[in-house]
Amino acid sequence: MRLTTILFSLMIMSMFSLAKADTLKVGDVAPSFELQDQKGVVHSNGQYHGQWLVLYFYPKDDTPGCTTEACAFRDEYKVITEQNTQVIGVSVDSVESHASFANKYNLPFPLLADNGGEVAKKYQALAAVGPIKFAKRHSFIIDPEGKIRKIYRSVNPNRHSQQIINDLALLKNAGML
């Protein structure tokens, strides 16, 4: 019983220690990133200037919720990209893990390997339980100028891609697209 209490306390302290003092908010410039995808290609946020970007963080390749979310983005990929929007997934898994996951489910978008969790930390999407780090299921819509236009801190993997499509339409109707 005591060990469980200690582990729980460590988990809570780790989560708070990874939180950033300045919380990201809508209108902020999106933190920079430069990471390899499942094919070894380096992606940076600067290369997406001029188009919208859905940057979604997820905990682990080939797990039930993450597979559901990734496959939903795959199934809606054409609808999303027709809105001048790119989809990018990010987790702390390796390039090799991403390659296997992307191939298994025919994912048409980049999965970036944030092995050390530095980018997830910048987006306040990093969690840790003791020495184990993982990305929280958080997403961001970033506009063509590199500013955050929507933040999702609570994501349902079954409905998230449709939520993104709906919110992109709302941003467009508001004159932001």
Secondary structure, 3 states (H helix, E strand, C coil): CHHHHHHHHHHHHHHHHHCCCCCCCCCCECCCCEEECCCCCEEEHHHHCCCEEEEEECCCCCCHHHHHHHHHHHHCHHHHHCCCEEEEEEECCCHHHHHHHHHHHCCCCCEEECCCCHHHHHCCCEEEECCEEEECCCEEEECCCCEEEEEECCCCCCCHHHHHHHHHHHHHHCCCC
